[in-house]
């Protein structure tokens, strides 16, 4: 069921489970949250790896109970991002080396904007076969399907692929991870694309930055704390 259709079901459910309530379209949308609450006469469960301030506030106020499961189903920890800082040219060279180092695996390169995605794609094409996936990609499902099938492909993506996508064996690079476009939640979600399968429970995560921003450092700290 699409989430906005909940308005048709007034007090209809004894249990309602909302997956990723801190993501679009629920994030910051009081109307959708209100519709969800009125459709449930019993208990509501919110499932997320990156609870937003609104959910955490309800926990702090005692209006919601928080149950933390910090282990993945296969028991392996979430890969901790490695942070590399340098100027723009050196960052690009480091990206080229990283793509070569992991050429036997699928590689996901996240970028902060659609413009950056297409610019990076244009620069990388002479060296690699790669695809682009953004919110403006018309054949997005086909692009993702081909990336999965190739086994060692490269996809350049915006945050449109930060959630809900599992590619076994994928290694992750976040280009310009210190960009103000990203939040701690989005960085954690992108890092979480690595090591998701039982067959490939580990993976490499690299943050390429011009500076070690407080957000990037906090993301790494949060992942390390959860792993402990």
Secondary structure, DSSP 4 states (H G I P E B T S, - for coil): --GGGGGG-TT-EEEEEEE-TTSTTTTT-HHHHHHHHHTEEEEEEEE-SS--HHHHHHHHTTSS------S-TTSPPPPPPEEEE--HHHHHHHHHHHHHHTTTS-EEEE-SSHHHHHHHHHHHTTT---EEE-TT-TTHHHHHHHHHHHSS-EEEE-GGGSSS---TT-EEEEETTT-TT--HHHHHHHHTTSS-SSTT----EEEEESS--HHHHHHHHHHHHHH-
